[in-house]
């Protein structure tokens, strides 16, 4: 038996009951989503990433696969920074759990949406901030769009010039490939067993 799935429906429940949270509803929802995405990232499978030669052979018609442990999240608050801050304080000797002050919560409200990617490496869940185009690109790939279509969706309505889009797309793919986020076709998308109940986090 495991308590691993205990919080699976918490984000949906929070989303359905805004009256219970008042002005803190959105940050509670963002944090619940973040913490469940962390669990999913830690427990999900990791497959052999594409080699440099395989990445070089990618064409606009290619359909890529993202690592199952890669989780994408859009938030209105900088909940990744808040969570890491809370964890850092708890790790100090003699520290106790403390609630965040209203001022600290308000300072974490982002002026623009916060786009996050969570991925696992060496039994550690890492947080990576993305820009809007990167986030839309990964979302489109995750939805099964061919690469050319995914790029079109990612840069639709962007303020970048055509040349800037081309450069940004190339740099984004180089980053994603270096992080091993693309994997080879033919693998099942099943879950791996969790090595421990409390995954670590890192930026």
C-alpha positions as CSV (number, residue, x, y, z in Angstrom):
1,X,0.0,0.0,0.0
2,X,1.2,3.5,-0.7
3,X,-0.1,7.1,0.0
4,X,1.5,8.2,-3.2
5,X,-1.9,8.9,-4.9
6,X,-3.5,10.7,-1.9
7,X,-3.1,14.1,-3.5
8,X,-4.0,13.3,-7.1
9,X,-7.4,15.0,-7.0
10,X,-6.5,17.9,-4.7
11,X,-5.8,20.4,-7.6
12,X,-9.2,19.6,-9.2
13,X,-10.9,19.9,-5.8
14,X,-9.3,23.3,-5.1
15,X,-10.3,24.5,-8.6
16,X,-13.9,23.5,-7.9
17,X,-14.1,25.3,-4.5
18,X,-12.7,28.8,-4.8
19,X,-15.1,30.0,-2.1
20,X,-13.0,28.2,0.5
21,X,-9.8,30.0,-0.3
22,X,-10.8,33.6,-0.8
23,X,-8.1,35.8,-2.3
24,X,-5.6,33.0,-1.9
25,X,-7.4,30.6,-4.3
26,X,-5.1,31.0,-7.3
27,X,-1.9,30.5,-5.3
28,X,-3.3,27.5,-3.5
29,X,-4.3,26.0,-6.9
30,X,-0.8,26.8,-8.4
31,X,1.0,25.2,-5.5
32,X,-1.2,22.1,-5.5
33,X,-0.6,21.6,-9.2
34,X,3.1,22.2,-8.8
35,X,3.5,19.6,-6.0
36,X,1.5,17.0,-7.9
37,X,3.6,17.6,-11.0
38,X,6.7,17.1,-8.9
39,X,5.3,13.7,-7.8
40,X,4.5,12.8,-11.4
41,X,7.9,13.9,-12.6
42,X,9.8,11.9,-9.9
43,X,7.8,8.7,-10.5
44,X,7.4,8.7,-14.3
45,X,9.6,6.7,-16.6
46,X,12.8,7.9,-18.2
47,X,13.8,6.6,-21.6
48,X,17.0,6.7,-23.6
49,X,17.3,10.2,-25.1
50,X,17.8,10.9,-28.8
51,X,21.5,10.9,-29.8
52,X,23.1,13.9,-31.6
53,X,22.8,12.1,-34.9
54,X,19.1,11.4,-34.3
55,X,18.5,15.0,-33.4
56,X,20.3,16.1,-36.6
57,X,18.0,13.9,-38.7
58,X,14.8,15.6,-37.4
59,X,12.6,17.1,-40.1
60,X,9.5,19.3,-40.1
61,X,7.3,16.2,-40.5
62,X,8.9,14.4,-37.5
63,X,6.7,13.6,-34.5
64,X,8.8,13.8,-31.4
65,X,8.2,12.1,-28.0
66,X,8.8,13.9,-24.7
67,X,10.2,12.1,-21.7
68,X,7.3,10.9,-19.5
69,X,8.9,12.6,-16.5
70,X,8.8,16.0,-18.2
71,X,5.8,17.9,-16.7
72,X,4.6,21.3,-17.9
73,X,2.9,23.9,-15.8
74,X,1.5,27.5,-16.2
75,X,1.2,29.5,-13.0
76,X,0.2,33.0,-11.9
77,X,2.6,33.0,-9.0
78,X,6.3,32.1,-8.7
79,X,5.4,29.0,-6.8
80,X,8.7,27.3,-7.8
81,X,10.7,29.9,-5.9
82,X,8.3,29.8,-3.0
83,X,8.5,26.0,-2.7
84,X,12.3,26.0,-2.9
85,X,12.4,28.8,-0.3
86,X,10.2,26.8,2.1
87,X,12.2,23.6,1.6
88,X,15.5,25.4,2.2
89,X,14.3,26.9,5.5
90,X,13.1,23.5,6.7
91,X,16.5,21.9,6.0
92,X,18.2,24.3,8.4
93,X,19.0,22.7,11.8
94,X,16.3,23.6,14.4
95,X,14.0,25.1,11.8
96,X,10.2,24.8,12.0
97,X,7.5,25.0,9.4
98,X,6.2,28.5,9.2
99,X,3.4,30.0,7.1
100,X,4.2,32.5,4.5
101,X,3.3,36.1,5.3
102,X,0.7,37.8,3.1
103,X,3.3,40.3,1.9
104,X,5.6,37.4,0.8
105,X,2.7,35.8,-1.0
106,X,1.8,39.0,-2.8
107,X,5.4,39.6,-3.9
108,X,5.3,36.2,-5.5
109,X,2.5,37.2,-7.9
110,X,4.0,37.3,-11.4
111,X,3.4,40.2,-13.8
112,X,3.1,37.6,-16.6
113,X,2.4,33.9,-16.6
114,X,5.1,31.7,-15.1
115,X,5.9,28.7,-17.4
116,X,7.6,25.8,-15.8
117,X,9.1,22.5,-16.9
118,X,9.8,19.8,-14.3
119,X,12.2,17.0,-15.2
120,X,14.1,14.3,-13.3
121,X,17.8,13.6,-13.2
122,X,19.7,11.5,-10.8
123,X,16.7,11.1,-8.5
124,X,16.3,14.9,-8.3
125,X,13.3,16.9,-9.7
126,X,14.6,20.0,-11.4
127,X,12.6,23.2,-12.2
128,X,13.2,25.0,-15.4
129,X,11.6,28.4,-16.3
130,X,10.5,28.6,-19.9
131,X,9.4,31.5,-22.0
132,X,6.0,31.5,-23.7
133,X,7.2,30.2,-27.0
134,X,9.2,27.3,-25.4
135,X,6.1,26.4,-23.4
136,X,3.8,26.4,-26.4
137,X,6.3,24.4,-28.4
138,X,6.6,21.7,-25.8
139,X,2.8,21.6,-25.3
140,X,2.3,21.1,-29.1
141,X,4.9,18.3,-29.2
142,X,3.3,16.7,-26.2
143,X,-0.1,16.8,-28.0
144,X,1.4,14.8,-30.9
145,X,1.8,17.7,-33.4
146,X,4.5,17.3,-36.1
147,X,7.5,19.5,-35.6
148,X,6.6,22.0,-38.3
149,X,3.0,22.4,-36.9
150,X,4.4,22.6,-33.4
151,X,6.7,25.5,-34.4
152,X,3.8,27.3,-36.1
153,X,1.7,27.0,-32.9
154,X,4.6,28.2,-30.7
155,X,5.3,31.4,-32.6
156,X,1.8,32.3,-33.7
157,X,1.2,35.9,-32.6
158,X,4.8,36.3,-31.3
159,X,6.4,39.8,-31.3
160,X,9.7,38.2,-32.5
161,X,10.9,38.8,-36.1
162,X,11.1,35.8,-38.5
163,X,14.9,35.7,-38.0
164,X,14.5,35.9,-34.2
165,X,12.0,33.1,-34.3
166,X,14.3,30.9,-36.3
167,X,17.2,31.6,-33.9
168,X,15.0,31.1,-30.8
169,X,13.6,27.8,-32.1
170,X,17.1,26.5,-32.9
171,X,18.4,27.5,-29.4
172,X,15.3,26.0,-27.7
173,X,15.7,22.6,-29.5
174,X,19.4,22.6,-28.6
175,X,18.5,23.1,-25.0
176,X,15.8,20.5,-24.9
177,X,18.0,18.0,-26.6
178,X,20.9,18.7,-24.2
179,X,18.6,18.1,-21.3
180,X,17.5,14.8,-22.8
181,X,13.8,15.7,-23.1
182,X,13.3,13.9,-26.4
183,X,13.3,10.1,-26.4
184,X,13.2,7.3,-29.0
185,X,9.9,6.0,-30.3
186,X,8.7,2.5,-29.3
187,X,8.8,2.9,-25.5
188,X,5.7,2.5,-23.4
189,X,4.6,5.5,-21.4
190,X,4.1,3.5,-18.1
191,X,5.2,4.6,-14.7
192,X,8.3,3.4,-12.9
193,X,8.2,2.6,-9.2
194,X,9.2,5.5,-7.0
195,X,12.6,4.9,-5.3
196,X,11.5,7.0,-2.3
197,X,8.5,8.8,-0.9
198,X,10.0,12.3,-0.7
199,X,11.7,13.4,-3.9
200,X,14.4,16.1,-3.8
201,X,14.1,19.4,-5.7
202,X,16.6,21.6,-7.5
203,X,16.5,24.6,-9.8
